[in-house]
């Protein structure tokens, strides 16, 4: 077991997501930064769908009641074990009684803590991902709280390794998001399309796992609304006030605002690491270009070689 001492700002259990359930109104959930999530599991040789803790900003403190191995990826944060600072993006040996603590992120906002074999929690509708709005997944559909106990596998052997430094993501405060224009693009005038793609927006205080509302030059649509329809991950809705809303993992499954396009799924990881006041710009790309970028990113992930810690003379 792992015992939660302090849950931090918002700590949720997440696997890769809840797919195939939109027909009954359940959204996807899953990690806001899929790349950091995947590295957290790959470092431990876990299943790609293994359950991890996603914490926002930090403040998580927990105690191990077993010997195991962990890894922490995502936003830059001070990580300590029994008060001793430890590095992220590598495996770390944990002994029974150790206390693991995350301070508060200094770069980025989403942090992932994985354990060998994954946290052992029951699935609901084929996933353990926590979606607070739906009250589903995780432990009773809720964020982690002080006193919660998380089961893990016993005696899980893992080789000690780390991600090469040049492969560790940099979480910048100003990002450019690539956008695939949608079929409603033509409901926006050429002037408004240029306004959208050539101006900078700011992340507002209304940003969470459901969506990121931006503030900046208003974008006007020639139609007031549409019949409600299914909403894709990364869809950019334009409500009547003209301020874009980018829909994220815990979005509603249908909506009636017109959409100027959809953010490339791999770029949503960069967006999810932003906090209020960070800057966003948009760049249009074609569907074929988007497909090629995704294939290349997957190829890079699969072919990146992890470095054995023993060969570097480093012990966790």
C-alpha positions as CSV (number, residue, x, y, z in Angstrom):
1,X,0.0,0.0,0.0
2,X,0.8,3.7,-0.4
3,X,-0.7,5.9,2.2
4,X,-1.7,9.5,1.2
5,X,-0.5,12.0,3.8
6,X,-1.3,15.2,1.9
7,X,-3.1,15.0,-1.5
8,X,-1.8,18.3,-2.9
9,X,-3.8,20.7,-5.1
10,X,-5.6,18.1,-7.3
11,X,-4.3,14.5,-7.4
12,X,-6.2,12.0,-9.5
13,X,-5.7,8.4,-10.5
14,X,-5.5,8.1,-14.3
15,X,-4.9,5.4,-16.8
16,X,-4.7,6.0,-20.6
17,X,-8.4,7.0,-20.7
18,X,-12.0,5.7,-21.0
19,X,-12.7,5.1,-24.7
20,X,-15.8,3.9,-26.4
21,X,-18.3,5.3,-23.9
22,X,-19.4,8.5,-25.4
23,X,-22.7,6.9,-26.5
24,X,-23.7,6.7,-22.9
25,X,-22.5,10.2,-22.1
26,X,-19.1,9.3,-20.4
27,X,-16.1,11.4,-21.4
28,X,-12.6,10.1,-22.0
29,X,-10.6,11.4,-19.0
30,X,-7.0,10.1,-18.9
31,X,-3.8,12.0,-18.6
32,X,-3.7,15.7,-19.6
33,X,0.0,15.2,-20.7
34,X,0.0,11.8,-22.4
35,X,3.7,11.9,-23.2
36,X,4.7,12.4,-19.6
37,X,2.2,9.7,-18.6
38,X,3.7,7.3,-21.1
39,X,7.2,7.9,-20.0
40,X,6.2,7.4,-16.4
41,X,5.0,3.9,-17.2
42,X,7.7,3.0,-19.7
43,X,10.5,3.8,-17.2
44,X,9.1,1.1,-15.0
45,X,8.3,-1.3,-17.9
46,X,4.6,-1.0,-17.0
47,X,1.7,-1.8,-19.2
48,X,0.9,1.3,-21.3
49,X,-2.5,1.5,-19.6
50,X,-1.2,1.2,-16.0
51,X,-2.7,3.6,-13.5
52,X,-0.6,6.5,-12.2
53,X,-1.2,9.6,-10.0
54,X,-1.6,12.8,-11.9
55,X,-1.2,15.8,-9.6
56,X,-1.7,19.4,-10.6
57,X,0.9,21.9,-9.4
58,X,2.1,19.6,-6.6
59,X,1.9,19.4,-2.9
60,X,1.5,15.6,-2.9
61,X,3.0,13.6,0.1
62,X,2.7,9.9,0.5
63,X,4.2,7.0,2.5
64,X,5.2,3.6,1.1
65,X,4.3,0.6,3.1
66,X,6.2,-1.8,0.8
67,X,9.4,-2.0,-1.2
68,X,9.0,-1.0,-4.8
69,X,10.2,1.4,-7.5
70,X,8.7,4.7,-8.7
71,X,9.2,7.3,-11.3
72,X,8.1,11.0,-11.5
73,X,7.7,12.8,-14.8
74,X,6.0,15.9,-16.1
75,X,6.3,19.5,-14.7
76,X,9.6,20.4,-13.0
77,X,9.2,20.0,-9.3
78,X,11.3,19.4,-6.2
79,X,11.0,15.7,-5.4
80,X,12.2,14.3,-2.1
81,X,12.4,10.9,-0.5
82,X,12.8,11.1,3.3
83,X,13.8,14.7,2.8
84,X,16.6,14.0,0.3
85,X,16.1,15.6,-3.1
86,X,15.9,13.1,-6.0
87,X,15.8,13.5,-9.8
88,X,12.7,13.2,-12.1
89,X,12.5,11.2,-15.3
90,X,14.3,8.1,-13.8
91,X,13.5,5.1,-11.7
92,X,13.8,5.5,-7.9
93,X,14.1,2.7,-5.4
94,X,11.5,2.9,-2.5
95,X,11.8,1.1,0.8
96,X,9.0,0.3,3.3
97,X,8.4,3.4,5.4
98,X,9.8,5.9,2.9
99,X,8.0,9.2,2.6
100,X,7.8,10.7,-1.0
101,X,7.0,14.4,-1.3
102,X,6.4,16.7,-4.2
103,X,6.8,20.4,-3.7
104,X,5.1,22.9,-6.1
105,X,6.0,23.0,-9.8
106,X,8.4,25.7,-11.0
107,X,7.9,24.9,-14.7
108,X,4.7,23.3,-16.0
109,X,1.8,22.2,-13.9
110,X,0.9,18.5,-14.4
111,X,3.1,15.9,-12.6
112,X,2.9,12.1,-12.9
113,X,3.9,9.6,-10.2
114,X,4.0,6.0,-11.3
115,X,4.8,2.8,-9.4
116,X,6.1,-0.6,-10.6
117,X,3.1,-2.5,-11.8
118,X,0.8,0.5,-11.6
119,X,-1.6,1.4,-8.8
120,X,-4.1,-1.4,-8.3
121,X,-7.6,0.1,-8.5
122,X,-10.9,-1.4,-9.9
123,X,-11.9,-0.3,-13.4
124,X,-15.3,1.3,-14.1
125,X,-16.5,1.1,-17.7
126,X,-13.1,-0.4,-18.7
127,X,-11.0,2.4,-17.2
128,X,-9.7,3.6,-13.8
129,X,-9.5,7.2,-15.0
130,X,-11.0,9.7,-12.5
131,X,-13.5,12.1,-13.9
132,X,-14.8,14.3,-11.1
133,X,-17.7,15.8,-13.0
134,X,-19.1,12.3,-13.6
135,X,-18.0,10.9,-10.2
136,X,-16.4,7.9,-11.8
137,X,-13.0,6.1,-11.7
138,X,-10.2,6.3,-9.2
139,X,-11.3,5.8,-5.6
140,X,-15.1,6.4,-5.5
141,X,-14.9,8.9,-8.4
142,X,-13.1,11.5,-6.2
143,X,-9.7,13.2,-6.0
144,X,-7.3,11.6,-3.6
145,X,-7.6,12.7,0.0
146,X,-5.5,12.4,3.2
147,X,-5.8,8.9,4.5
148,X,-6.5,7.1,1.2
149,X,-4.7,3.8,0.7
150,X,-3.4,2.8,-2.8
151,X,-2.6,-0.9,-3.4
152,X,0.5,-1.9,-5.5
153,X,2.0,-5.1,-6.6
154,X,4.5,-6.8,-4.3
155,X,8.1,-7.6,-5.2
156,X,7.9,-6.1,-8.7
157,X,11.4,-6.3,-10.1
158,X,12.4,-3.3,-12.3
159,X,15.8,-2.4,-13.9
160,X,17.0,1.0,-12.9
161,X,17.1,3.5,-15.8
162,X,16.5,7.0,-16.8
163,X,15.4,9.0,-19.8
164,X,18.3,10.7,-21.7
165,X,18.5,14.4,-20.9
166,X,17.9,15.6,-24.4
167,X,14.6,13.8,-24.5
168,X,13.1,15.4,-21.4
169,X,10.4,17.9,-22.4
170,X,10.8,21.6,-21.7
171,X,7.6,23.2,-20.5
172,X,7.6,26.8,-21.8
173,X,5.2,29.6,-20.8
174,X,4.6,30.6,-24.4
175,X,3.5,27.9,-26.9
176,X,2.3,27.6,-30.5
177,X,-0.5,25.1,-31.0
178,X,-1.0,23.5,-34.4
179,X,-4.6,23.4,-35.5
180,X,-6.5,21.3,-38.1
181,X,-9.2,23.6,-39.4
182,X,-12.7,22.1,-39.1
183,X,-15.6,21.8,-41.4
184,X,-17.2,24.9,-39.8
185,X,-14.2,27.0,-40.6
186,X,-16.0,28.6,-43.5
187,X,-18.6,30.0,-41.1
188,X,-15.8,32.4,-40.0
189,X,-14.9,35.3,-42.3
190,X,-11.4,35.5,-43.7
191,X,-10.8,38.5,-41.4
192,X,-11.7,36.5,-38.3
193,X,-9.7,33.5,-39.4
194,X,-6.6,35.8,-39.7
195,X,-7.5,37.4,-36.4
196,X,-7.4,33.9,-34.8
197,X,-4.2,32.7,-36.4
198,X,-2.1,35.8,-36.3
199,X,-2.8,37.1,-32.8
200,X,-1.7,35.9,-29.3
201,X,-4.0,34.7,-26.6
202,X,-3.7,34.4,-22.9
203,X,-4.7,31.5,-20.7
204,X,-7.5,32.8,-18.4
205,X,-8.3,31.8,-14.9
206,X,-11.0,29.4,-16.3
207,X,-8.7,26.5,-17.2
208,X,-9.1,22.9,-15.9
209,X,-9.4,19.3,-17.1
210,X,-12.6,20.2,-19.0
211,X,-11.2,23.0,-21.1
212,X,-9.0,26.0,-21.4
213,X,-10.7,29.4,-21.9
214,X,-8.4,32.0,-23.6
215,X,-8.6,35.7,-23.7
216,X,-7.6,37.9,-26.6
217,X,-9.0,39.4,-29.8
218,X,-12.6,38.3,-30.3
219,X,-13.3,35.9,-33.1
220,X,-16.8,36.3,-34.6
221,X,-18.8,33.5,-36.3
222,X,-21.4,34.1,-38.9
223,X,-23.8,31.7,-37.2
224,X,-25.0,32.0,-33.6
225,X,-25.0,28.3,-32.9
226,X,-25.4,24.8,-34.2
227,X,-27.3,21.7,-33.4
228,X,-25.5,19.9,-30.6
229,X,-23.0,17.4,-31.9
230,X,-20.2,15.2,-30.7
231,X,-17.0,17.0,-29.6
232,X,-13.5,15.8,-30.3
233,X,-10.6,16.2,-28.0
234,X,-8.9,19.5,-28.7
235,X,-11.9,21.1,-30.4
236,X,-11.8,24.9,-30.3
237,X,-15.2,26.3,-29.6
238,X,-16.1,29.9,-30.2
239,X,-18.9,31.1,-28.0
240,X,-20.8,34.4,-28.5
241,X,-18.2,36.5,-26.8
242,X,-15.6,35.4,-29.3
243,X,-13.1,34.1,-26.7
244,X,-11.9,30.6,-27.7
245,X,-12.4,27.5,-25.5
246,X,-10.1,24.5,-26.1
247,X,-11.8,21.3,-24.9
248,X,-9.7,18.9,-23.0
249,X,-9.9,15.4,-21.5
250,X,-13.0,15.8,-19.2
251,X,-15.0,17.8,-21.8
252,X,-18.7,17.2,-22.3
253,X,-19.5,14.7,-25.1
254,X,-21.8,17.0,-27.1
255,X,-22.0,20.8,-27.5
256,X,-23.6,23.5,-29.7
257,X,-20.9,26.2,-30.1
258,X,-19.3,26.5,-33.6
259,X,-15.7,25.3,-33.8
260,X,-13.0,26.9,-35.9
261,X,-10.8,23.8,-35.7
262,X,-9.1,21.3,-33.5
263,X,-5.7,21.4,-31.8
264,X,-3.3,18.6,-32.8
265,X,-3.7,16.0,-30.0
266,X,0.1,15.9,-29.2
267,X,0.1,19.7,-28.7
268,X,-2.5,19.4,-26.0
269,X,0.2,18.2,-23.7
270,X,1.9,21.6,-24.0
271,X,-1.3,23.4,-23.4
272,X,-2.1,21.2,-20.3
273,X,1.2,22.3,-18.7
274,X,0.3,26.0,-18.9
275,X,-1.1,28.1,-16.1
276,X,-3.1,31.4,-16.0
277,X,-1.3,34.2,-17.8
278,X,0.7,32.0,-20.2
279,X,0.6,32.9,-23.9
280,X,-0.8,30.8,-26.8
281,X,-0.6,31.3,-30.6
282,X,-2.1,29.1,-33.3
283,X,-0.7,27.7,-36.5
284,X,-2.9,26.0,-39.2
285,X,-1.8,22.6,-40.5
286,X,-3.4,20.0,-42.9
287,X,-4.8,16.7,-41.8
288,X,-2.1,14.9,-43.6
289,X,0.6,16.9,-41.9
290,X,-1.0,16.2,-38.5
291,X,-1.0,12.5,-39.3
292,X,2.7,12.5,-40.2
293,X,3.6,14.4,-37.0
294,X,1.8,11.9,-34.9
295,X,3.4,8.9,-36.6
296,X,6.9,10.5,-36.3
297,X,6.3,11.3,-32.6
298,X,5.2,7.7,-31.9
299,X,8.2,6.4,-33.7
300,X,10.5,8.6,-31.7
301,X,9.0,7.5,-28.4
302,X,9.2,3.8,-29.3
303,X,12.8,4.1,-30.5
304,X,14.3,6.2,-27.7
305,X,16.6,4.1,-25.7
306,X,16.6,4.5,-21.9
307,X,19.9,4.7,-20.2
308,X,20.8,2.1,-17.4
309,X,21.6,4.0,-14.2
310,X,24.3,1.5,-13.2
311,X,26.3,2.3,-16.4
312,X,26.2,6.0,-15.4
313,X,27.4,5.3,-11.9
314,X,24.2,6.7,-10.4
315,X,22.3,5.1,-7.7
316,X,18.8,6.2,-6.7
